[in-house]
Amino acid sequence: MLLTEPNTFSVSNRTIKNNHLFLVDTMVGEIPQNNSSGMGLYSLDTRFLSTYEIRLNATEPVCLLSSTESGYLSTLVYTNGRMPSVDHQERPCLIQEECLQLKRESILDHALFEKYTLISYNDQPAHLKIRMRFDADFRDMFEIRHLVPCKDRALPPTIVEDNTLIFRYPNPDKLMETRIRFVDVSPIHVDDHTVELTFLLYPLERHEFFLEITPCNDITFNSPLIPTNFEDARSRVHTTNMVWKQEVTEFLSDNDDFNEMLSRSHKDLRMLITQAEDGQQFIAAGIPWYVCLFGRDSIITARETLILNPAIAKWTLEILAAHQGQAHRPWQDEEAGKILHELRTGELARLKEIPHTPYYGSVDATPLWLILLYDYYLWTKDLETLERLWPHALAALSWIDRNLAKSPLGYATYETENHSGVGIVHQGWKDSNNSAMYENGLQAEPPIALSEVQGYVYLAKRRMATLADLMNDKALKARLREENQAFKKKFNRDFWMDDLRFCAMGLDSQGKPLRVIASNPGHCLETGIFTSRHAYQVVSRLMAPDMFSGWGIRTLSSTMAAYNPMSYHNGSIWPHDNAMIAAGMASMHRTDLSEKIFSGLFDAARLMAYKRLPELFCGFSRDRGKMDPPVRYPVACSPQAWAAASIYSLIQAMLHIVPDVPNNTLTITQPQLPHFMNRLRISNLHVGKATVDLEFRRTDKTVVVDVLNRSGKVDIIVKI
């Protein structure tokens, strides 16, 4: 993802999300006035609340508890410092510190519902004024990310009769409002942005009141989907989450830290499920910058979570097929058959001021979509979906062939046709502006053929050859296999660097190798494009100290001129990158190295908030003697989809679980458990229409597999 985010975003900010609505605030639950970072309440790429501050008798509340553990519910508990007041006879007095408790619970369901509970432990009656300041700037996410200049939008709010503060923006294409309604309390209007709530507090007296903050646009005005109150919202969200929990695979180990990490990943993925305006579902890429449909991220997340719930792959395939490129449109980098990169829904997209409607600047999403289609079929034998999507698969394959033919070298390359400044320069997964370089650190200019993209193309054609056989297209099957044989030979000749015993990151437009040691070729390990000798040399080089930090594999070797452990793509550590490499190593029977990567990421997650793996973290070396924690990256999305999903890919790789539902088999070959656990139970694993419960137990000599339950037709083959 392109790194152009506000540099004031803090790794300690809190996030909660439900569907398209999400909230980012500080650890004390505030959205500071005039904040230039990503904090706010958002819906459909628009910030509907940009300020939310609370003061108790003009003093800042003291935060005792701040939790967003569930992902959709926030709990805050405040108390007070020593502060002036007046008693019940209006005489000046002091409220001593820690005499008030203010509990604030927030939940998202088409609106932000908040419940405030106020209790006084003061020994005398006293007055309390809770002053709240709000603002709404209605900024588009691209403005907040400083990609385009900001517009002045907001008009002064007004109090209406039902205790509602309204911010309104009559934008060119639709009316937008933020409605802040007070329930069971009557606010006093202080100014355009501030209200005051007054209470006379007697000892041990409890006051409850509610806020309902509703982002309104042409879709949500008077929507029957919005809950009626806080308890209704909490009940609905709880029910939705219980349904989701019943549909997915359950994992339980004998390591409590690992179970917490699993629980966090499960909750994060559930949180990131988002519904498009047409009702289709997808996994949003990450909070706060990428709560949108993202081709590459959505596909990789879906591949990683096939063991969790194959339905995610089906949603992803279908929604991306629905937006598949139809024509040549340079402004959007669109071409027929191409799978989108990013789809935005804010004002700038609606007014066509940005190309993300959708934008197709991705060279790898199209072959990855084909790989996912095959993997989904292998897990489900969903022939109906395969047949329905087959025309899309053929269109994607045609785009790949045209892209290969366009390059004089015959490789998959990228070069944006949008030169307005919002087109993406580098269109692989490392898509920051400085992510492709020569060994001296100088930047390479597109068109560039990235090594991992050639691996994706090779695997996509292998998978399409198998599917073509199933679809009775023998000629296509034969053609693809013949092309792949030549492509593999050419790749190993042109990309291999004998003196470095490694694969080039890519080739420039003249066929000159980008002679840097990077993680990119690691993605090729599971594709089969390397010769056996080259594959094992890549594996060995990736685990050298300049690449493997102790926490994970860096994106770029620490010996390279462009190395920076604090950069986005040139030395940082990405969980999904590591999971894809580990899966490739496991496919080569180097489970020992997969386990090393798995353990490094697990140890990193143990030291992070909620044991959550973020989008990325810094690539500093691990010093086991000092026991220093991993260094966080300041603007990483957290939660982030393919980072959360990486744990499931790692589990499947370690256990060597291979489904083949078309042949009614699930094969487990020489499973291994990471050193930090001795037992792992997998329940409600969906294999086609069957479900199985498995338990993996470490013994003195091996890992034993017990089949605890099986429902439906599937043969479980265990090879120890």
KEDO-966685 format. One record per residue (C-alpha): x, y, z. Coordinates in steps of 0.25 Angstrom, whole numbers, plus 5000, padded with zeros to 4 digits. Example, Ala and Ser with C-alpha at 12.3 -4.5 7.8 and 13.67 -1.06 7.14 Angstrom:
px_py_pz
5049_4982_5031;
5055_4996_5029;
//
This chain:
px_py_pz
5000_5000_5000;
5005_5014_4997;
5011_5021_5009;
5006_5035_5009;
4999_5035_5022;
4998_5046_5033;
5011_5046_5041;
5003_5049_5054;
4996_5036_5054;
5000_5029_5067;
5002_5014_5069;
4994_5015_5082;
4981_5020_5076;
4969_5012_5078;
4960_5006_5067;
4946_5000_5067;
4938_4996_5054;
4925_4990_5050;
4922_4989_5035;
4926_5002_5028;
4926_5010_5041;
4939_5011_5049;
4944_5020_5060;
4959_5024_5062;
4962_5032_5075;
4972_5034_5086;
4975_5024_5097;
4966_5033_5106;
4954_5032_5096;
4956_5046_5090;
4956_5052_5076;
4965_5064_5078;
4960_5077_5072;
4968_5081_5059;
4975_5067_5059;
4982_5065_5046;
4983_5050_5047;
4973_5039_5044;
4965_5041_5057;
4950_5042_5055;
4937_5035_5052;
4936_5030_5038;
4926_5024_5028;
4928_5021_5013;
4942_5028_5013;
4936_5041_5019;
4940_5046_5033;
4927_5050_5040;
4932_5054_5053;
4946_5061_5054;
4945_5066_5069;
4940_5059_5082;
4945_5065_5095;
4940_5063_5109;
4943_5072_5121;
4938_5070_5135;
4937_5084_5142;
4947_5089_5132;
4957_5079_5136;
4962_5067_5128;
4956_5053_5133;
4966_5043_5137;
4965_5030_5129;
4966_5017_5138;
4962_5007_5127;
4962_5008_5112;
4958_4995_5104;
4954_4992_5090;
4956_4977_5092;
4944_4972_5085;
4947_4980_5072;
4933_4987_5072;
4931_4991_5086;
4939_5001_5094;
4939_5002_5109;
4945_5014_5116;
4945_5017_5131;
4949_5031_5136;
4950_5038_5149;
4953_5052_5153;
4965_5060_5158;
4963_5070_5169;
4953_5081_5163;
4945_5093_5168;
4930_5092_5169;
4918_5097_5177;
4910_5089_5186;
4895_5088_5186;
4893_5102_5192;
4902_5108_5181;
4914_5110_5191;
4928_5108_5186;
4934_5094_5189;
4944_5084_5184;
4942_5071_5179;
4954_5062_5183;
4961_5054_5173;
4956_5040_5170;
4942_5043_5176;
4934_5041_5163;
4933_5030_5153;
4929_5032_5139;
4927_5019_5131;
4926_5021_5116;
4922_5009_5107;
4922_5011_5092;
4916_5002_5081;
4915_5003_5066;
4903_4998_5058;
4900_5008_5046;
4902_5019_5057;
4911_5021_5069;
4903_5018_5081;
4908_5022_5095;
4904_5019_5109;
4909_5028_5120;
4908_5024_5135;
4912_5034_5145;
4913_5031_5160;
4918_5040_5171;
4926_5035_5183;
4928_5049_5189;
4923_5050_5203;
4915_5063_5200;
4905_5067_5189;
4912_5075_5178;
4909_5080_5164;
4916_5074_5152;
4917_5080_5138;
4921_5071_5127;
4925_5079_5115;
4926_5072_5101;
4932_5079_5089;
4929_5073_5075;
4932_5076_5061;
4930_5070_5047;
4939_5073_5035;
4933_5063_5025;
4947_5061_5019;
4949_5050_5009;
4960_5040_5013;
4969_5044_5002;
4969_5058_5008;
4972_5053_5022;
4984_5045_5015;
4988_5058_5009;
4988_5053_4995;
4979_5064_4990;
4976_5078_4996;
4965_5079_5007;
4952_5086_5004;
4944_5095_5014;
4931_5087_5017;
4925_5089_5030;
4913_5099_5033;
4910_5103_5047;
4902_5093_5055;
4889_5096_5062;
4881_5090_5073;
4868_5085_5069;
4856_5082_5078;
4859_5067_5081;
4872_5070_5087;
4880_5067_5075;
4893_5075_5070;
4894_5074_5055;
4906_5077_5046;
4902_5078_5031;
4909_5078_5018;
4901_5080_5005;
4912_5075_4996;
4911_5075_4981;
4905_5061_4979;
4898_5058_4993;
4894_5064_5006;
4902_5059_5018;
4899_5061_5032;
4905_5057_5046;
4894_5056_5056;
4897_5056_5071;
4885_5052_5079;
4885_5053_5095;
4875_5043_5102;
4871_5044_5116;
4879_5057_5118;
4876_5071_5113;
4888_5078_5108;
4891_5093_5109;
4896_5100_5096;
4909_5107_5099;
4913_5110_5085;
4913_5104_5071;
4922_5093_5075;
4920_5091_5090;
4909_5086_5099;
4908_5085_5114;
4901_5075_5123;
4899_5078_5138;
4897_5069_5149;
4894_5070_5164;
4902_5058_5170;
4898_5052_5183;
4907_5042_5190;
4905_5028_5183;
4895_5034_5173;
4895_5028_5159;
4892_5035_5146;
4891_5029_5133;
4889_5036_5119;
4892_5033_5105;
4898_5039_5092;
4894_5034_5078;
4904_5039_5067;
4898_5036_5053;
4906_5039_5040;
4895_5042_5030;
4895_5042_5015;
4885_5039_5004;
4886_5024_5008;
4885_5025_5023;
4875_5036_5025;
4863_5030_5033;
4869_5016_5030;
4861_5005_5037;
4874_4997_5039;
4879_5007_5050;
4876_5001_5064;
4866_5008_5073;
4876_5010_5085;
4889_5005_5091;
4883_4992_5096;
4877_4989_5083;
4890_4991_5076;
4898_4983_5086;
4889_4971_5085;
4889_4972_5069;
4904_4972_5068;
4905_4961_5079;
4896_4952_5071;
4903_4955_5058;
4917_4951_5064;
4911_4939_5070;
4906_4934_5056;
4920_4937_5050;
4927_4929_5061;
4918_4917_5058;
4922_4918_5043;
4937_4918_5045;
4947_4908_5049;
4951_4908_5064;
4966_4906_5068;
4970_4903_5082;
4984_4900_5087;
4990_4898_5101;
4997_4911_5100;
4989_4923_5106;
4997_4934_5099;
4995_4927_5086;
4980_4925_5088;
4979_4940_5091;
4986_4943_5078;
4977_4934_5071;
4965_4940_5077;
4970_4954_5073;
4972_4950_5059;
4958_4944_5058;
4952_4957_5064;
4960_4966_5055;
4955_4958_5042;
4941_4959_5047;
4942_4974_5050;
4948_4976_5036;
4936_4969_5029;
4929_4980_5021;
4917_4981_5013;
4917_4988_4999;
4905_4997_4995;
4900_4985_4986;
4900_4976_4998;
4912_4968_4995;
4922_4965_5006;
4937_4967_5006;
4949_4968_5016;
4954_4982_5017;
4969_4983_5016;
4972_4991_5029;
4968_5002_5039;
4969_5014_5037;
4974_5016_5023;
4968_5005_5015;
4954_5002_5020;
4951_4998_5005;
4951_4987_4995;
4966_4984_4992;
4968_4974_4981;
4982_4969_4985;
4980_4969_5000;
4966_4963_4999;
4971_4952_4991;
4983_4948_4999;
4974_4949_5012;
4964_4940_5006;
4975_4930_5002;
4981_4931_5016;
4967_4928_5022;
4962_4917_5014;
4965_4908_5026;
4956_4917_5035;
4944_4919_5025;
4944_4917_5010;
4932_4926_5009;
4942_4938_5010;
4949_4933_4997;
4935_4932_4990;
4931_4947_4994;
4945_4952_4990;
4944_4944_4976;
4930_4949_4973;
4931_4964_4977;
4945_4965_4969;
4939_4958_4957;
4927_4968_4958;
4937_4980_4957;
4946_4973_4947;
4952_4983_4936;
4944_4984_4924;
4951_4994_4915;
4964_5002_4913;
4963_5014_4922;
4977_5020_4925;
4971_5030_4936;
4968_5017_4944;
4979_5008_4939;
4968_4999_4935;
4969_4989_4924;
4959_4978_4920;
4960_4966_4929;
4968_4972_4940;
4965_4971_4954;
4964_4984_4962;
4974_4990_4972;
4965_4999_4980;
4951_5004_4981;
4947_5016_4988;
4933_5022_4991;
4935_5036_4997;
4932_5049_4991;
4945_5050_4982;
4942_5037_4976;
4927_5040_4973;
4931_5053_4967;
4942_5046_4959;
4953_5055_4965;
4961_5042_4968;
4962_5029_4959;
4958_5020_4970;
4945_5017_4964;
4951_5006_4964;
4965_5008_4961;
4973_4996_4954;
4988_5000_4957;
4992_4986_4961;
5000_4976_4953;
4998_4964_4963;
4983_4964_4967;
4979_4957_4954;
4988_4945_4954;
4985_4944_4969;
4970_4944_4967;
4972_4932_4958;
4980_4925_4968;
4969_4927_4979;
4959_4922_4969;
4966_4909_4968;
4969_4908_4983;
4954_4911_4986;
4950_4900_4977;
4960_4890_4984;
4954_4893_4997;
4939_4893_4993;
4937_4886_4980;
4927_4898_4977;
4925_4895_4962;
4914_4904_4961;
4922_4916_4965;
4934_4911_4957;
4925_4911_4944;
4919_4924_4947;
4933_4931_4949;
4939_4923_4937;
4937_4934_4927;
4944_4944_4937;
4955_4934_4939;
4957_4934_4924;
4957_4949_4923;
4967_4950_4934;
4976_4940_4927;
4975_4948_4914;
4979_4961_4921;
4991_4953_4926;
4995_4948_4912;
4993_4962_4907;
5002_4968_4918;
5013_4957_4915;
5012_4960_4900;
5014_4975_4903;
5028_4973_4909;
5039_4971_4900;
5045_4962_4910;
5032_4954_4911;
5030_4956_4926;
5018_4962_4934;
5021_4977_4936;
5015_4989_4941;
5015_5004_4937;
5004_5014_4941;
4996_5021_4930;
4991_5031_4940;
5001_5043_4941;
4993_5052_4949;
5000_5049_4962;
4990_5040_4968;
4994_5028_4959;
5002_5017_4967;
5017_5017_4961;
5020_5003_4966;
5009_4993_4965;
5014_4981_4972;
5011_4978_4987;
5022_4987_4991;
5016_4999_4985;
5022_5011_4991;
5030_5021_4982;
5044_5016_4986;
5041_5001_4987;
5049_4996_4974;
5064_5000_4973;
5077_4996_4968;
5088_4991_4978;
5094_5005_4979;
5081_5010_4984;
5076_5017_4972;
5062_5016_4968;
5058_5007_4956;
5047_5013_4947;
5035_5005_4941;
5033_4997_4934;
5038_4986_4943;
5036_4971_4944;
5036_4967_4959;
5041_4953_4962;
5029_4949_4971;
5019_4954_4960;
5025_4944_4950;
5023_4933_4961;
5009_4937_4962;
5007_4937_4947;
5013_4923_4946;
5005_4917_4957;
4992_4924_4951;
4995_4917_4938;
4997_4904_4945;
4984_4905_4952;
4977_4909_4940;
4982_4897_4932;
4976_4888_4943;
4963_4896_4943;
4963_4896_4928;
4963_4881_4928;
4951_4881_4937;
4944_4890_4928;
4947_4881_4916;
4956_4891_4909;
4968_4882_4905;
4974_4891_4896;
4975_4902_4907;
4981_4892_4916;
4992_4888_4906;
4995_4902_4902;
4997_4907_4917;
5006_4895_4921;
5015_4897_4909;
5016_4912_4911;
5019_4910_4926;
5030_4900_4923;
5037_4911_4914;
5034_4922_4924;
5040_4914_4936;
5053_4912_4928;
5054_4926_4924;
5051_4932_4938;
5062_4923_4944;
5072_4928_4933;
5069_4943_4934;
5066_4946_4949;
5076_4937_4955;
5089_4944_4960;
5100_4933_4961;
5110_4941_4969;
5099_4945_4979;
5093_4931_4979;
5079_4938_4979;
5068_4943_4970;
5067_4957_4966;
5056_4966_4972;
5052_4969_4957;
5057_4973_4944;
5056_4987_4938;
5051_4991_4925;
5065_4987_4918;
5065_4974_4925;
5075_4978_4935;
5074_4971_4948;
5071_4979_4961;
5082_4973_4969;
5077_4974_4983;
5074_4963_4993;
5059_4965_4997;
5048_4957_5001;
5041_4957_4988;
5046_4944_4982;
5041_4937_4995;
5027_4938_4989;
5032_4929_4978;
5035_4917_4987;
5021_4911_4987;
5019_4914_4972;
5028_4904_4966;
5035_4914_4957;
5049_4912_4963;
5058_4900_4959;
5060_4891_4972;
5074_4896_4973;
5070_4911_4972;
5059_4909_4982;
5068_4903_4993;
5078_4914_4991;
5067_4925_4992;
5062_4918_5005;
5076_4918_5011;
5078_4933_5008;
5065_4938_5013;
5069_4932_5027;
5082_4938_5028;
5084_4949_5039;
5083_4961_5029;
5069_4956_5025;
5064_4949_5037;
5063_4959_5049;
5059_4949_5059;
5045_4954_5059;
5043_4951_5044;
5049_4952_5030;
5051_4967_5026;
5046_4972_5013;
5061_4977_5009;
5074_4972_5014;
5081_4980_5024;
5094_4980_5015;
5087_4987_5004;
5089_5002_5001;
5074_5005_5002;
5072_4998_5015;
5064_5005_5026;
5058_4997_5037;
5048_5008_5039;
5044_5009_5025;
5030_5004_5019;
5036_4994_5009;
5051_4995_5010;
5055_4987_5023;
5042_4986_5031;
5035_4972_5034;
5022_4969_5029;
5014_4957_5035;
5007_4953_5022;
5020_4954_5014;
5026_4944_5025;
5014_4935_5024;
5015_4934_5009;
5030_4930_5010;
5027_4920_5021;
5017_4913_5013;
5026_4912_5002;
5037_4906_5011;
5027_4896_5017;
5024_4892_5003;
5038_4889_5001;
5038_4881_5014;
5046_4891_5021;
5036_4892_5033;
5048_4895_5042;
5049_4908_5036;
5034_4911_5035;
5034_4908_5050;
5045_4918_5052;
5037_4929_5045;
5025_4925_5052;
5032_4926_5066;
5038_4939_5063;
5024_4945_5059;
5018_4939_5071;
5028_4945_5080;
5026_4958_5074;
5011_4958_5075;
5012_4954_5090;
5018_4967_5093;
5008_4976_5085;
4995_4981_5089;
4984_4971_5089;
4995_4961_5084;
4991_4967_5070;
5000_4966_5058;
5000_4979_5051;
5001_4982_5036;
5016_4983_5038;
5027_4986_5049;
5041_4991_5048;
5052_4982_5044;
5062_4984_5055;
5070_4972_5060;
5065_4964_5072;
5074_4964_5083;
5070_4952_5092;
5080_4957_5103;
5073_4970_5105;
5059_4964_5103;
5055_4977_5096;
5041_4977_5089;
5039_4979_5074;
5039_4993_5069;
5025_4998_5064;
5023_5005_5051;
5016_5018_5054;
5005_5018_5043;
5003_5003_5041;
4989_4999_5039;
4984_4992_5052;
4976_4983_5051;
4980_4979_5036;
4974_4968_5029;
4985_4960_5023;
4993_4962_5036;
4982_4956_5044;
4980_4945_5034;
4995_4941_5034;
4993_4932_5046;
4984_4923_5039;
4993_4921_5027;
5004_4918_5037;
4996_4907_5044;
4992_4901_5031;
5007_4901_5026;
5012_4895_5039;
5002_4884_5039;
5003_4881_5024;
4988_4881_5022;
4984_4879_5008;
4970_4878_5004;
4965_4871_4991;
4950_4872_4992;
4948_4868_4977;
4954_4854_4981;
4948_4855_4995;
4961_4855_5003;
4968_4863_5013;
4983_4860_5014;
4992_4863_5026;
5006_4860_5023;
5017_4860_5034;
5010_4870_5043;
5019_4879_5052;
5015_4887_5064;
5023_4900_5067;
5032_4898_5080;
5023_4907_5088;
5011_4897_5088;
5009_4882_5090;
4994_4881_5086;
4985_4888_5076;
4971_4885_5074;
4964_4889_5061;
4948_4888_5061;
4937_4891_5051;
4947_4890_5039;
4939_4891_5027;
4944_4882_5016;
4934_4883_5005;
4921_4880_5011;
4927_4871_5022;
4932_4876_5035;
4943_4870_5043;
4949_4872_5057;
4964_4869_5058;
4974_4869_5070;
4989_4869_5068;
4998_4864_5080;
5013_4864_5081;
5019_4852_5086;
5034_4848_5088;
5036_4844_5074;
5025_4851_5065;
5012_4859_5065;
5000_4850_5066;
4987_4853_5059;
4974_4849_5065;
4961_4850_5057;
4951_4854_5068;
4939_4856_5059;
4935_4855_5045;
4922_4859_5038;
4920_4857_5023;
4928_4850_5013;
4943_4852_5013;
4954_4843_5015;
4965_4847_5024;
4979_4842_5020;
4990_4844_5030;
5004_4842_5026;
5014_4843_5039;
//
